[in-house]
Amino acid sequence: MSFLKSIIAGIKALFSSQESEHSEPLLPKIDPEKLKKELKILEIAQAHGAAGIPASNDTQLTDVEHQIRGTLGKKREATVKYGQQVIRQIQHRMDSIDITREINRTIQQGEEFERTADQILSAQDGRRKEAEREAKSKKALLDAFRTDNRLPDTPAERINSDGKLFKIAMLAACCVAEGFVNANFFASGMAGGLVDGFFLAFTLSLLNILVCFWAGRIYTNKNHVKVSRTVLGYFSGVVGLCFTFVLGVVVAYCRYSLPLLEEGTQSPIVLITQSFKAHIIPFQDFESCALFAVTIICGVFAIIEGYIFTDRYPGYAKVYSAYAESHRRYVGLVASLRKSLDDQKNRTLQLIDENVKKAEGDIKVFKYNMGQKSIIKKKVTESLVMADETLKALTQYYRYENRLKRPQGSPRPDYFDQPIEFPDVEMPDFAIDHDEARLLVQERLLSDMIENLEPIRARVQSSFTSKFDQLQPLQSSM
């Protein structure tokens, strides 16, 4: 299949190349030596001379002389036709050049940019106004919150999603570490060994971390302007500290009581309760003290993390985050509109530059084609002169060889002394007067275009600035 496709492609290329060859006229070549051989001038001249042809009283040209004139006449006509075709093609290219279109497009770019900019702003006007309204509403709520709570005009302390995940991971790691430490000490007194010990220890550490963390969160109320909220905050801090202290004592009692269990005799809770009622002090070894200290440290750490998790003033981070998010959306929309305007401005200025470059290129092409007219005129003239000189040379050659071979008593005819001439032909119009006038007009238009280039650019920039400033006050008011 690929082989057949390649053959078909080759055939198409062959025919297309043939078409292109025929579409381009070729200047005929005149080679006197080649014509001598093709027309067999030497052989015929000698044969005619030996036979006394033409007779001395003949006035008509011989067949060979007719062939020479006819052959060169065809080449002469082909030369004229070549000149006419090429001049027609050149003139068609020159007639198609008119930089007025580029000038009009360039002038219209200023108005076109303003219309496009209005369309860009109109398309997003609803979203922009809604985003502006929401941002102003959230700003009003934030200002009211700051006024009611006597807060300074400063951003709230917030953490992003990655920061929250990091803090949660730290609390989880603290919980696991506390559970792992406790589990090693509980395992010796549990029937299930390390598994039951870790389950009990992890449950106690998780309870310690969660309660203390939320106690720390509520503890931020100590910064509130209301006395009742301040009391709540301090109370929450005390509760958190007391809870982790009591839980540390419970962990110490677990460490003391669990090794005393007899398998299947009583539950760990009953033994711990009895030890507490008997006022037994559980801190009788290093392990119990270590477990108590670890519990207290993890609890205090959770309280601190809860306290500094977001802004230390309760509710401020939530209100400020709502405002910041609405403001971010509004600023993002305004930035998107600005970028659209800036991109459109750059495209407009680029189109202006391209129009100027195209106009300058058209002028260069116009001048080049004017030069081509002179070149074609020179080629056609030289070819016609070559045809005349070749006609003269070949006929003289024939007659000279004919005379050399003629027998005595058979003089050459008188018309041998007269040159053979071609009939007049209508030459192509190589005049460039009209083209020069058009060139002057086009160059003047290009000059005017370049002179107006900066005002057009300034108009586009001014329109861009005015549209851009429509967004600037809205953003700065936030």
Buried (B, 14 or more C-beta within 10 A) or exposed (E): EEEEEEEEEEEEEEEEEEEEEEEEBEBBEBEBEEBBEEBEBEEBBBBBBBEBBBEEEBEEBBEBBEBBBEBBBEBBBBBBBBBBBBBEBBBEBBEEBBBEEBBEBBBBBBEBBBEBBEEBBEEBEEBBEEBBEBBBEBBEBBEEBBEEBEBEEEEBBBBEEEEEEEBEEEBEEBBBEBBBBBBBBBBEBBEEEBEBBBBBBBEBBBEBBBBBBBBBBBBBBBBBEEEEBBEBBEBBBEBBBEBBBEBBBBBBBBBBBBEEBEEEEEEBEEBBEEBBEEEEEBBEEEBBBBBBEBBBBBBBBBBBBBBBBBBBBBBBBBBBBBBBEBBEBBBEBBEBBBEBBEEBBEEBBEBBEEBBEBBBEBBEBBBEBBEBBEEBBEBBBEBBEBBBEBBBBBBEBBBEBBEEBBEEEBEBBEBBEEEBEBEEEEEBBBEBEEBEEBBEEBBEBBEEBEEBBEEBBEBBBEBBEEBBEBBEEBBEEB
